[in-house]
Structures are given as C-alpha cells and as structure tokens.
Amino acid sequence: MTGPAAATRAIRRSGLVLAVSCAVFALSAGVSPWTAVGVLAVGAVLQVGAEMQQSRGPGSSPSTSRRPTGWASTRASSVRM
C-alpha cells in the first residue's frame, strides 16, 4: 500500500469481507450436514482472506514482499556437504 488512503481502503474492504464471512457462517444453521460443511468452508476461506488483508498492513503489498536480500546465499553457505 502506498499511503494512508490506500491502507484505509484495504481495511474497509477486509472488514466488509469479514462481515460477509459472518453472514455466510450464519447460513449454515438449519441445513443438512453436508451443506453446512460447504457453507462453513466458504466462510472460513472468506475469513482467512480478510484477516490476511488486514494483517498485511500499510507499506507492503504481495508484489513487493520478498525475502531479505542475501537470504538464499546465507542459507546455502551454512549447509556443508
């Protein structure tokens, strides 16, 4: 994210998805067990996605998140044959 406005939009969007996941969880009441399993799985996926969006925080994005520079070379040099 590139600033407070983008961070605010991301938090609002993830909050909306989290609210939708709660509604999806509520739909699992009073249905057959197999239907409930499917509905709960969809709700869980939505919830995890929303929580991951919130935890990313400002200043990071999936396209720019990378391992620290030199990680691979540090790891490779510590392995001895």
Biopython code that builds the backbone (N, CA, C, O; Angstrom):
import numpy as np
from Bio.PDB.StructureBuilder import StructureBuilder

atoms = [
    (1, "MET", "N", (0.841, -1.163, 0.000)),
    (1, "MET", "CA", (0.000, 0.000, 0.000)),
    (1, "MET", "C", (0.888, 1.227, 0.000)),
    (1, "MET", "O", (2.007, 1.215, 0.512)),
    (2, "THR", "N", (0.369, 2.259, -0.575)),
    (2, "THR", "CA", (1.221, 3.425, -0.772)),
    (2, "THR", "C", (0.761, 4.649, -0.016)),
    (2, "THR", "O", (1.028, 5.763, -0.466)),
    (3, "GLY", "N", (0.088, 4.504, 1.104)),
    (3, "GLY", "CA", (-0.290, 5.670, 1.872)),
    (3, "GLY", "C", (-1.504, 5.398, 2.740)),
    (3, "GLY", "O", (-2.091, 4.317, 2.694)),
    (4, "PRO", "N", (-1.870, 6.396, 3.532)),
    (4, "PRO", "CA", (-2.999, 6.232, 4.437)),
    (4, "PRO", "C", (-4.323, 5.962, 3.712)),
    (4, "PRO", "O", (-5.143, 5.184, 4.200)),
    (5, "ALA", "N", (-4.536, 6.584, 2.573)),
    (5, "ALA", "CA", (-5.795, 6.377, 1.849)),
    (5, "ALA", "C", (-5.914, 4.934, 1.358)),
    (5, "ALA", "O", (-6.979, 4.324, 1.459)),
    (6, "ALA", "N", (-4.821, 4.395, 0.830)),
    (6, "ALA", "CA", (-4.837, 3.008, 0.357)),
    (6, "ALA", "C", (-4.998, 2.044, 1.527)),
    (6, "ALA", "O", (-5.705, 1.042, 1.415)),
    (7, "ALA", "N", (-4.346, 2.341, 2.643)),
    (7, "ALA", "CA", (-4.481, 1.488, 3.824)),
    (7, "ALA", "C", (-5.906, 1.513, 4.353)),
    (7, "ALA", "O", (-6.439, 0.480, 4.760)),
    (8, "THR", "N", (-6.522, 2.686, 4.350)),
    (8, "THR", "CA", (-7.904, 2.802, 4.805)),
    (8, "THR", "C", (-8.840, 2.006, 3.918)),
    (8, "THR", "O", (-9.728, 1.315, 4.419)),
    (9, "ARG", "N", (-8.656, 2.090, 2.610)),
    (9, "ARG", "CA", (-9.492, 1.308, 1.685)),
    (9, "ARG", "C", (-9.319, -0.187, 1.914)),
    (9, "ARG", "O", (-10.292, -0.941, 1.893)),
    (10, "ALA", "N", (-8.080, -0.614, 2.133)),
    (10, "ALA", "CA", (-7.820, -2.038, 2.355)),
    (10, "ALA", "C", (-8.479, -2.528, 3.639)),
    (10, "ALA", "O", (-9.053, -3.617, 3.666)),
    (11, "ILE", "N", (-8.400, -1.736, 4.696)),
    (11, "ILE", "CA", (-9.020, -2.126, 5.966)),
    (11, "ILE", "C", (-10.534, -2.157, 5.826)),
    (11, "ILE", "O", (-11.179, -3.070, 6.342)),
    (12, "ARG", "N", (-11.112, -1.183, 5.141)),
    (12, "ARG", "CA", (-12.565, -1.188, 4.920)),
    (12, "ARG", "C", (-12.992, -2.402, 4.110)),
    (12, "ARG", "O", (-13.981, -3.060, 4.432)),
    (13, "ARG", "N", (-12.236, -2.693, 3.053)),
    (13, "ARG", "CA", (-12.564, -3.833, 2.197)),
    (13, "ARG", "C", (-12.467, -5.142, 2.984)),
    (13, "ARG", "O", (-13.340, -6.003, 2.868)),
    (14, "SER", "N", (-11.415, -5.291, 3.777)),
    (14, "SER", "CA", (-11.271, -6.520, 4.543)),
    (14, "SER", "C", (-12.337, -6.617, 5.631)),
    (14, "SER", "O", (-12.793, -7.714, 5.953)),
    (15, "GLY", "N", (-12.734, -5.490, 6.196)),
    (15, "GLY", "CA", (-13.830, -5.501, 7.171)),
    (15, "GLY", "C", (-15.141, -5.927, 6.548)),
    (15, "GLY", "O", (-15.922, -6.654, 7.162)),
    (16, "LEU", "N", (-15.384, -5.476, 5.327)),
    (16, "LEU", "CA", (-16.593, -5.877, 4.617)),
    (16, "LEU", "C", (-16.577, -7.374, 4.318)),
    (16, "LEU", "O", (-17.590, -8.053, 4.490)),
    (17, "VAL", "N", (-15.441, -7.885, 3.876)),
    (17, "VAL", "CA", (-15.329, -9.324, 3.601)),
    (17, "VAL", "C", (-15.505, -10.120, 4.889)),
    (17, "VAL", "O", (-16.117, -11.189, 4.873)),
    (18, "LEU", "N", (-14.983, -9.621, 5.994)),
    (18, "LEU", "CA", (-15.152, -10.289, 7.280)),
    (18, "LEU", "C", (-16.622, -10.316, 7.687)),
    (18, "LEU", "O", (-17.100, -11.325, 8.205)),
    (19, "ALA", "N", (-17.343, -9.221, 7.459)),
    (19, "ALA", "CA", (-18.778, -9.195, 7.753)),
    (19, "ALA", "C", (-19.540, -10.188, 6.873)),
    (19, "ALA", "O", (-20.463, -10.855, 7.339)),
    (20, "VAL", "N", (-19.154, -10.282, 5.616)),
    (20, "VAL", "CA", (-19.782, -11.246, 4.709)),
    (20, "VAL", "C", (-19.505, -12.671, 5.190)),
    (20, "VAL", "O", (-20.385, -13.529, 5.130)),
    (21, "SER", "N", (-18.288, -12.922, 5.666)),
    (21, "SER", "CA", (-17.981, -14.271, 6.163)),
    (21, "SER", "C", (-18.847, -14.617, 7.373)),
    (21, "SER", "O", (-19.253, -15.768, 7.529)),
    (22, "CYS", "N", (-19.131, -13.645, 8.222)),
    (22, "CYS", "CA", (-20.024, -13.890, 9.368)),
    (22, "CYS", "C", (-21.426, -14.246, 8.888)),
    (22, "CYS", "O", (-22.064, -15.144, 9.438)),
    (23, "ALA", "N", (-21.902, -13.549, 7.871)),
    (23, "ALA", "CA", (-23.226, -13.850, 7.312)),
    (23, "ALA", "C", (-23.239, -15.247, 6.697)),
    (23, "ALA", "O", (-24.226, -15.973, 6.821)),
    (24, "VAL", "N", (-22.157, -15.620, 6.043)),
    (24, "VAL", "CA", (-22.065, -16.956, 5.449)),
    (24, "VAL", "C", (-22.075, -18.010, 6.552)),
    (24, "VAL", "O", (-22.727, -19.043, 6.400)),
    (25, "PHE", "N", (-21.369, -17.775, 7.655)),
    (25, "PHE", "CA", (-21.393, -18.709, 8.777)),
    (25, "PHE", "C", (-22.824, -18.879, 9.294)),
    (25, "PHE", "O", (-23.234, -19.989, 9.633)),
    (26, "ALA", "N", (-23.575, -17.795, 9.355)),
    (26, "ALA", "CA", (-24.958, -17.869, 9.844)),
    (26, "ALA", "C", (-25.838, -18.703, 8.924)),
    (26, "ALA", "O", (-26.803, -19.314, 9.383)),
    (27, "LEU", "N", (-25.522, -18.738, 7.643)),
    (27, "LEU", "CA", (-26.314, -19.529, 6.699)),
    (27, "LEU", "C", (-26.187, -21.031, 6.919)),
    (27, "LEU", "O", (-26.978, -21.806, 6.382)),
    (28, "SER", "N", (-25.209, -21.442, 7.697)),
    (28, "SER", "CA", (-25.010, -22.878, 7.916)),
    (28, "SER", "C", (-25.999, -23.463, 8.918)),
    (28, "SER", "O", (-26.070, -24.682, 9.073)),
    (29, "ALA", "N", (-26.758, -22.619, 9.593)),
    (29, "ALA", "CA", (-27.722, -23.105, 10.585)),
    (29, "ALA", "C", (-28.953, -23.677, 9.892)),
    (29, "ALA", "O", (-29.502, -23.074, 8.970)),
    (30, "GLY", "N", (-29.375, -24.845, 10.351)),
    (30, "GLY", "CA", (-30.630, -25.425, 9.877)),
    (30, "GLY", "C", (-30.573, -26.069, 8.508)),
    (30, "GLY", "O", (-31.617, -26.290, 7.895)),
    (31, "VAL", "N", (-29.393, -26.376, 8.011)),
    (31, "VAL", "CA", (-29.274, -27.050, 6.718)),
    (31, "VAL", "C", (-28.697, -28.444, 6.955)),
    (31, "VAL", "O", (-28.296, -28.781, 8.069)),
    (32, "SER", "N", (-28.663, -29.237, 5.908)),
    (32, "SER", "CA", (-28.104, -30.589, 6.046)),
    (32, "SER", "C", (-26.625, -30.506, 6.414)),
    (32, "SER", "O", (-25.964, -29.506, 6.137)),
    (33, "PRO", "N", (-26.113, -31.563, 7.039)),
    (33, "PRO", "CA", (-24.705, -31.532, 7.462)),
    (33, "PRO", "C", (-23.728, -31.282, 6.311)),
    (33, "PRO", "O", (-22.772, -30.523, 6.479)),
    (34, "TRP", "N", (-23.943, -31.898, 5.155)),
    (34, "TRP", "CA", (-23.022, -31.709, 4.042)),
    (34, "TRP", "C", (-23.091, -30.285, 3.485)),
    (34, "TRP", "O", (-22.074, -29.717, 3.088)),
    (35, "THR", "N", (-24.275, -29.725, 3.460)),
    (35, "THR", "CA", (-24.416, -28.337, 3.025)),
    (35, "THR", "C", (-23.726, -27.405, 4.020)),
    (35, "THR", "O", (-23.064, -26.441, 3.635)),
    (36, "ALA", "N", (-23.896, -27.716, 5.319)),
    (36, "ALA", "CA", (-23.259, -26.902, 6.358)),
    (36, "ALA", "C", (-21.745, -26.945, 6.215)),
    (36, "ALA", "O", (-21.082, -25.923, 6.389)),
    (37, "VAL", "N", (-21.188, -28.109, 5.902)),
    (37, "VAL", "CA", (-19.738, -28.225, 5.723)),
    (37, "VAL", "C", (-19.276, -27.312, 4.587)),
    (37, "VAL", "O", (-18.283, -26.598, 4.727)),
    (38, "GLY", "N", (-19.987, -27.333, 3.476)),
    (38, "GLY", "CA", (-19.622, -26.484, 2.342)),
    (38, "GLY", "C", (-19.724, -25.010, 2.670)),
    (38, "GLY", "O", (-18.836, -24.224, 2.338)),
    (39, "VAL", "N", (-20.820, -24.638, 3.330)),
    (39, "VAL", "CA", (-21.030, -23.234, 3.684)),
    (39, "VAL", "C", (-19.962, -22.769, 4.674)),
    (39, "VAL", "O", (-19.430, -21.667, 4.544)),
    (40, "LEU", "N", (-19.649, -23.609, 5.662)),
    (40, "LEU", "CA", (-18.623, -23.247, 6.640)),
    (40, "LEU", "C", (-17.246, -23.143, 5.993)),
    (40, "LEU", "O", (-16.442, -22.294, 6.380)),
    (41, "ALA", "N", (-16.969, -23.998, 5.012)),
    (41, "ALA", "CA", (-15.679, -23.910, 4.308)),
    (41, "ALA", "C", (-15.568, -22.590, 3.551)),
    (41, "ALA", "O", (-14.521, -21.944, 3.574)),
    (42, "VAL", "N", (-16.646, -22.192, 2.882)),
    (42, "VAL", "CA", (-16.631, -20.912, 2.163)),
    (42, "VAL", "C", (-16.445, -19.757, 3.150)),
    (42, "VAL", "O", (-15.672, -18.835, 2.891)),
    (43, "GLY", "N", (-17.146, -19.809, 4.269)),
    (43, "GLY", "CA", (-16.996, -18.773, 5.285)),
    (43, "GLY", "C", (-15.583, -18.699, 5.833)),
    (43, "GLY", "O", (-15.058, -17.613, 6.078)),
    (44, "ALA", "N", (-14.965, -19.871, 6.028)),
    (44, "ALA", "CA", (-13.594, -19.901, 6.552)),
    (44, "ALA", "C", (-12.616, -19.296, 5.557)),
    (44, "ALA", "O", (-11.711, -18.559, 5.949)),
    (45, "VAL", "N", (-12.786, -19.598, 4.284)),
    (45, "VAL", "CA", (-11.906, -19.027, 3.261)),
    (45, "VAL", "C", (-12.050, -17.501, 3.230)),
    (45, "VAL", "O", (-11.057, -16.778, 3.147)),
    (46, "LEU", "N", (-13.284, -17.027, 3.298)),
    (46, "LEU", "CA", (-13.504, -15.575, 3.318)),
    (46, "LEU", "C", (-12.863, -14.934, 4.545)),
    (46, "LEU", "O", (-12.242, -13.876, 4.446)),
    (47, "GLN", "N", (-13.016, -15.576, 5.702)),
    (47, "GLN", "CA", (-12.460, -15.022, 6.928)),
    (47, "GLN", "C", (-10.934, -14.970, 6.877)),
    (47, "GLN", "O", (-10.332, -13.961, 7.243)),
    (48, "VAL", "N", (-10.322, -16.038, 6.429)),
    (48, "VAL", "CA", (-8.858, -16.063, 6.349)),
    (48, "VAL", "C", (-8.358, -14.998, 5.376)),
    (48, "VAL", "O", (-7.381, -14.304, 5.655)),
    (49, "GLY", "N", (-9.033, -14.873, 4.235)),
    (49, "GLY", "CA", (-8.640, -13.851, 3.271)),
    (49, "GLY", "C", (-8.732, -12.454, 3.847)),
    (49, "GLY", "O", (-7.839, -11.633, 3.637)),
    (50, "ALA", "N", (-9.814, -12.174, 4.577)),
    (50, "ALA", "CA", (-9.981, -10.848, 5.186)),
    (50, "ALA", "C", (-8.925, -10.590, 6.255)),
    (50, "ALA", "O", (-8.383, -9.488, 6.344)),
    (51, "GLU", "N", (-8.636, -11.601, 7.063)),
    (51, "GLU", "CA", (-7.636, -11.418, 8.110)),
    (51, "GLU", "C", (-6.237, -11.229, 7.525)),
    (51, "GLU", "O", (-5.437, -10.454, 8.049)),
    (52, "MET", "N", (-5.954, -11.935, 6.447)),
    (52, "MET", "CA", (-4.652, -11.746, 5.804)),
    (52, "MET", "C", (-4.540, -10.341, 5.210)),
    (52, "MET", "O", (-3.479, -9.721, 5.272)),
    (53, "GLN", "N", (-5.621, -9.848, 4.643)),
    (53, "GLN", "CA", (-5.621, -8.493, 4.091)),
    (53, "GLN", "C", (-5.354, -7.476, 5.200)),
    (53, "GLN", "O", (-4.585, -6.533, 5.013)),
    (54, "GLN", "N", (-5.987, -7.670, 6.348)),
    (54, "GLN", "CA", (-5.779, -6.739, 7.459)),
    (54, "GLN", "C", (-4.371, -6.839, 8.028)),
    (54, "GLN", "O", (-3.790, -5.825, 8.414)),
    (55, "SER", "N", (-3.822, -8.027, 8.086)),
    (55, "SER", "CA", (-2.514, -8.194, 8.721)),
    (55, "SER", "C", (-1.367, -7.721, 7.842)),
    (55, "SER", "O", (-0.263, -7.505, 8.342)),
    (56, "ARG", "N", (-1.601, -7.555, 6.546)),
    (56, "ARG", "CA", (-0.533, -7.066, 5.666)),
    (56, "ARG", "C", (-0.020, -5.722, 6.116)),
    (56, "ARG", "O", (1.187, -5.481, 6.117)),
    (57, "GLY", "N", (-0.913, -4.856, 6.494)),
    (57, "GLY", "CA", (-0.518, -3.549, 6.993)),
    (57, "GLY", "C", (-0.058, -2.603, 5.898)),
    (57, "GLY", "O", (0.230, -3.036, 4.782)),
    (58, "PRO", "N", (0.013, -1.311, 6.210)),
    (58, "PRO", "CA", (0.460, -0.333, 5.230)),
    (58, "PRO", "C", (1.936, -0.508, 4.910)),
    (58, "PRO", "O", (2.728, -0.913, 5.761)),
    (59, "GLY", "N", (2.290, -0.200, 3.682)),
    (59, "GLY", "CA", (3.673, -0.263, 3.274)),
    (59, "GLY", "C", (4.093, -1.591, 2.687)),
    (59, "GLY", "O", (5.258, -1.771, 2.331)),
    (60, "SER", "N", (3.155, -2.532, 2.580)),
    (60, "SER", "CA", (3.513, -3.820, 1.988)),
    (60, "SER", "C", (2.458, -4.208, 0.969)),
    (60, "SER", "O", (1.292, -3.830, 1.087)),
    (61, "SER", "N", (2.866, -4.944, -0.002)),
    (61, "SER", "CA", (1.942, -5.482, -0.989)),
    (61, "SER", "C", (2.488, -6.816, -1.450)),
    (61, "SER", "O", (3.691, -7.057, -1.357)),
    (62, "PRO", "N", (1.617, -7.693, -1.950)),
    (62, "PRO", "CA", (2.094, -9.013, -2.352)),
    (62, "PRO", "C", (3.169, -8.961, -3.430)),
    (62, "PRO", "O", (4.054, -9.815, -3.458)),
    (63, "SER", "N", (3.105, -7.977, -4.313)),
    (63, "SER", "CA", (4.074, -7.926, -5.413)),
    (63, "SER", "C", (5.439, -7.420, -4.969)),
    (63, "SER", "O", (6.441, -7.693, -5.630)),
    (64, "THR", "N", (5.496, -6.683, -3.852)),
    (64, "THR", "CA", (6.781, -6.141, -3.423)),
    (64, "THR", "C", (7.354, -6.867, -2.219)),
    (64, "THR", "O", (8.494, -6.609, -1.833)),
    (65, "SER", "N", (6.581, -7.782, -1.610)),
    (65, "SER", "CA", (7.089, -8.533, -0.464)),
    (65, "SER", "C", (8.058, -9.598, -0.956)),
    (65, "SER", "O", (7.702, -10.440, -1.780)),
    (66, "ARG", "N", (9.271, -9.555, -0.451)),
    (66, "ARG", "CA", (10.290, -10.520, -0.856)),
    (66, "ARG", "C", (11.111, -10.917, 0.351)),
    (66, "ARG", "O", (11.061, -10.278, 1.402)),
    (67, "ARG", "N", (11.864, -11.981, 0.177)),
    (67, "ARG", "CA", (12.781, -12.382, 1.239)),
    (67, "ARG", "C", (13.860, -11.323, 1.377)),
    (67, "ARG", "O", (14.160, -10.606, 0.423)),
    (68, "PRO", "N", (14.434, -11.226, 2.551)),
    (68, "PRO", "CA", (15.537, -10.271, 2.708)),
    (68, "PRO", "C", (16.665, -10.592, 1.737)),
    (68, "PRO", "O", (16.911, -11.754, 1.413)),
    (69, "THR", "N", (17.336, -9.564, 1.284)),
    (69, "THR", "CA", (18.447, -9.738, 0.358)),
    (69, "THR", "C", (19.520, -10.591, 1.011)),
    (69, "THR", "O", (19.870, -10.392, 2.174)),
    (70, "GLY", "N", (20.030, -11.534, 0.255)),
    (70, "GLY", "CA", (21.091, -12.376, 0.764)),
    (70, "GLY", "C", (20.624, -13.590, 1.527)),
    (70, "GLY", "O", (21.454, -14.368, 1.997)),
    (71, "TRP", "N", (19.333, -13.782, 1.667)),
    (71, "TRP", "CA", (18.814, -14.914, 2.421)),
    (71, "TRP", "C", (19.272, -16.229, 1.817)),
    (71, "TRP", "O", (19.755, -17.106, 2.534)),
    (72, "ALA", "N", (19.129, -16.377, 0.512)),
    (72, "ALA", "CA", (19.496, -17.632, -0.140)),
    (72, "ALA", "C", (20.987, -17.901, -0.010)),
    (72, "ALA", "O", (21.389, -19.036, 0.243)),
    (73, "SER", "N", (21.807, -16.879, -0.177)),
    (73, "SER", "CA", (23.248, -17.096, -0.088)),
    (73, "SER", "C", (23.658, -17.416, 1.344)),
    (73, "SER", "O", (24.576, -18.211, 1.550)),
    (74, "THR", "N", (23.009, -16.823, 2.332)),
    (74, "THR", "CA", (23.307, -17.113, 3.723)),
    (74, "THR", "C", (22.936, -18.550, 4.038)),
    (74, "THR", "O", (23.698, -19.271, 4.684)),
    (75, "ARG", "N", (21.783, -18.957, 3.589)),
    (75, "ARG", "CA", (21.308, -20.319, 3.840)),
    (75, "ARG", "C", (22.212, -21.328, 3.134)),
    (75, "ARG", "O", (22.586, -22.338, 3.730)),
    (76, "ALA", "N", (22.559, -21.077, 1.905)),
    (76, "ALA", "CA", (23.391, -22.009, 1.145)),
    (76, "ALA", "C", (24.790, -22.121, 1.760)),
    (76, "ALA", "O", (25.374, -23.205, 1.764)),
    (77, "SER", "N", (25.323, -21.033, 2.271)),
    (77, "SER", "CA", (26.681, -21.093, 2.814)),
    (77, "SER", "C", (26.728, -21.830, 4.148)),
    (77, "SER", "O", (27.794, -22.289, 4.557)),
    (78, "SER", "N", (25.586, -21.951, 4.837)),
    (78, "SER", "CA", (25.579, -22.639, 6.120)),
    (78, "SER", "C", (25.428, -24.144, 5.961)),
    (78, "SER", "O", (25.598, -24.882, 6.931)),
    (79, "VAL", "N", (25.114, -24.614, 4.766)),
    (79, "VAL", "CA", (24.960, -26.045, 4.514)),
    (79, "VAL", "C", (26.293, -26.589, 4.026)),
    (79, "VAL", "O", (26.830, -26.136, 3.016)),
    (80, "ARG", "N", (26.814, -27.552, 4.745)),
    (80, "ARG", "CA", (28.086, -28.170, 4.371)),
    (80, "ARG", "C", (27.851, -29.570, 3.846)),
    (80, "ARG", "O", (26.991, -30.292, 4.349)),
    (81, "MET", "N", (28.599, -29.947, 2.857)),
    (81, "MET", "CA", (28.465, -31.290, 2.287)),
    (81, "MET", "C", (29.523, -32.178, 2.860)),
    (81, "MET", "O", (29.592, -33.357, 2.514)),
]
sb = StructureBuilder()
sb.init_structure("model")
sb.init_model(0)
sb.init_chain("A")
sb.init_seg("    ")
for serial, (resi, resn, name, xyz) in enumerate(atoms, 1):
    if name == "N":
        sb.init_residue(resn, " ", resi, " ")
    sb.init_atom(name, np.array(xyz, "f"), 0.0, 1.0, " ", f" {name:<3s}", serial, name[0])
structure = sb.get_structure()
